[in-house]
Amino acid sequence: MDVNLNGKVALVTGAGPNIGSGLALMLGKYGAKVACNDIRPEAAQAAVTRLERNGIEAIAIPGDVSDEAQVKAYVQKVVDRWGHIDILINGAAIDGGASVLDFDYDRWTRQIMVNLSGNFLNTKWVGRHMVDNKIKGSIVCLASTAGWQGRANSIGYCSSKGGIIQFVRAAAMDLAPHGIRINTFTPTATQPDNVQMIAARSRAAARGGGWYDLPDGPERANAAGQPGQKYHTGGTADFATMVPLGELPTPTDYGHVVAWLCSDYARLITGSDFNVDGGALAKYWPYVPPAEKAGPLPLIKMDVTEM
Ligand SMILES: NC(=O)c1ccc[n+]([C@@H]2O[C@H](COP(=O)([O-])OP(=O)(O)OC[C@H]3O[C@@H](n4cnc5c(N)ncnc54)[C@H](O)[C@@H]3O)[C@@H](O)[C@H]2O)c1
């Protein structure tokens, strides 16, 4: 038995080098043609180049997910190219932020617009295309563990991601009569497995910079609760220790589940949430897993550039 997306067309928003590009790659590996969106044209093109290296047919459709005219235009571009869209992955987002006491209203508004309204606009226009063409498609919206739990110094991010979870339940009711499915996938802290991204991170580290020095998001430079902010609440997050299976998930791990969710086998699944998190969300909150762990099976690499 074989899960495949042969003949299907996928549109992935926010196809930056980490999860978006990874999901685009995996949908392509399972047989879909993939349109890669990002507000940064170079990020959309980098995803296309990665897919093409892997033998996957792909196009770049740069644009801002929170601008309705741009969304309509890039959706049309995909339809003009391939005639139909069967899969939508709503991945574009701005991470980070600040405490409810520090966050600027402008940044709050922008984060809600991109993270939540972007899901609405893309679902609306791809959904209309699916309904008008009787396509029983699949839409996946990327939430976050920060949509289910409170993360300090991230008021806009947590609020928008929590909103996505309820958006999906409501949209599932609107789309179900048309045979269209919509679900959330909940990533957690993710271990990148895109070799280009890993190399860029190493170069940034060698320059004495950190994760946020990477040009991997237009507004991410201000992300993640700066300690300098007046009301920053401190605290730490120890991802590696707290994951029961002992390893953080990669975009490849997510991609297998998302591809299956977009396959015809998942025909009755809508309004649900999925995660691949090494047991993180299932964990009794005060439980600290043992330091010594056997670890999971090794990752089966899917990007031919990594072989
Ligand atoms: N990486 C993680 O640890 C993690 C954890 C939980 C959830 N997530 C979620 O998974 C998704 C992908 O995460 P990632 O780590 O790859 O994020 P990322 O920041 O690396 O990528 C997001 C991409 O969205 C693009 N983008 C931002 N604003 C946009 C706009 N207005 N229009 C179009 N594109 C826009 C950015 O340019 C970037 O390339 C996001 O929704 C994120 O919130 C990530």
The ligand as a MOL file (V3000), in Angstrom:
LIG
                    3D

  0  0  0     0  0            999 V3000
M  V30 BEGIN CTAB
M  V30 COUNTS 44 48 0 0 0
M  V30 BEGIN ATOM
M  V30 1 N 10.2110 26.4500 13.9910 0
M  V30 2 C 9.5220 26.1640 15.0550 0
M  V30 3 O 10.1310 25.7880 16.0590 0
M  V30 4 C 8.0160 26.2400 15.0670 0
M  V30 5 C 7.3380 25.7830 16.2070 0
M  V30 6 C 5.9560 25.8270 16.2200 0
M  V30 7 C 5.2620 26.3250 15.1380 0
M  V30 8 N 5.9430 26.7720 14.0470 0 CHG=1
M  V30 9 C 5.1580 27.3020 12.9210 0
M  V30 10 O 5.4840 26.6160 11.7260 0
M  V30 11 C 5.4770 27.5310 10.6240 0
M  V30 12 C 6.8230 27.5710 9.9430 0
M  V30 13 O 7.8190 27.7990 10.9240 0
M  V30 14 P 9.3240 28.1220 10.5410 0
M  V30 15 O 10.1630 27.8370 11.7030 0
M  V30 16 O 9.6610 27.5010 9.2510 0 CHG=-1
M  V30 17 O 9.1940 29.7070 10.4330 0
M  V30 18 P 10.0650 30.7630 9.6390 0
M  V30 19 O 9.9360 32.0620 10.3390 0
M  V30 20 O 11.4250 30.2180 9.3750 0
M  V30 21 O 9.2750 30.8030 8.2690 0
M  V30 22 C 8.1070 31.5360 8.1080 0
M  V30 23 C 8.1510 32.1210 6.7290 0
M  V30 24 O 6.9870 32.9360 6.5640 0
M  V30 25 C 7.3900 34.0310 5.7780 0
M  V30 26 N 6.4550 35.1390 5.9790 0
M  V30 27 C 6.3920 36.0010 7.0160 0
M  V30 28 N 5.4210 36.8980 6.8010 0
M  V30 29 C 4.8480 36.5730 5.6120 0
M  V30 30 C 3.7920 37.1190 4.8560 0
M  V30 31 N 3.1220 38.2050 5.2910 0
M  V30 32 N 3.4700 36.5420 3.6820 0
M  V30 33 C 4.1400 35.4560 3.2180 0
M  V30 34 N 5.1760 34.9010 3.8980 0
M  V30 35 C 5.5050 35.4550 5.0810 0
M  V30 36 C 8.7860 34.3850 6.2500 0
M  V30 37 O 9.4960 35.1430 5.2840 0
M  V30 38 C 9.3800 33.0090 6.5010 0
M  V30 39 O 10.1280 32.5370 5.3950 0
M  V30 40 C 5.0280 28.8630 11.1890 0
M  V30 41 O 3.6370 28.9650 11.0760 0
M  V30 42 C 5.4400 28.7600 12.6340 0
M  V30 43 O 4.6910 29.6110 13.4660 0
M  V30 44 C 7.2970 26.7480 14.0010 0
M  V30 END ATOM
M  V30 BEGIN BOND
M  V30 1 1 1 2
M  V30 2 2 2 3
M  V30 3 1 2 4
M  V30 4 1 4 5
M  V30 5 2 4 44
M  V30 6 2 5 6
M  V30 7 1 6 7
M  V30 8 2 7 8
M  V30 9 1 8 9
M  V30 10 1 8 44
M  V30 11 1 9 10
M  V30 12 1 9 42
M  V30 13 1 10 11
M  V30 14 1 11 12
M  V30 15 1 11 40
M  V30 16 1 12 13
M  V30 17 1 13 14
M  V30 18 2 14 15
M  V30 19 1 14 16
M  V30 20 1 14 17
M  V30 21 1 17 18
M  V30 22 2 18 19
M  V30 23 1 18 20
M  V30 24 1 18 21
M  V30 25 1 21 22
M  V30 26 1 22 23
M  V30 27 1 23 24
M  V30 28 1 23 38
M  V30 29 1 24 25
M  V30 30 1 25 26
M  V30 31 1 25 36
M  V30 32 1 26 27
M  V30 33 1 26 35
M  V30 34 2 27 28
M  V30 35 1 28 29
M  V30 36 1 29 30
M  V30 37 2 29 35
M  V30 38 1 30 31
M  V30 39 2 30 32
M  V30 40 1 32 33
M  V30 41 2 33 34
M  V30 42 1 34 35
M  V30 43 1 36 37
M  V30 44 1 36 38
M  V30 45 1 38 39
M  V30 46 1 40 41
M  V30 47 1 40 42
M  V30 48 1 42 43
M  V30 END BOND
M  V30 END CTAB
M  END
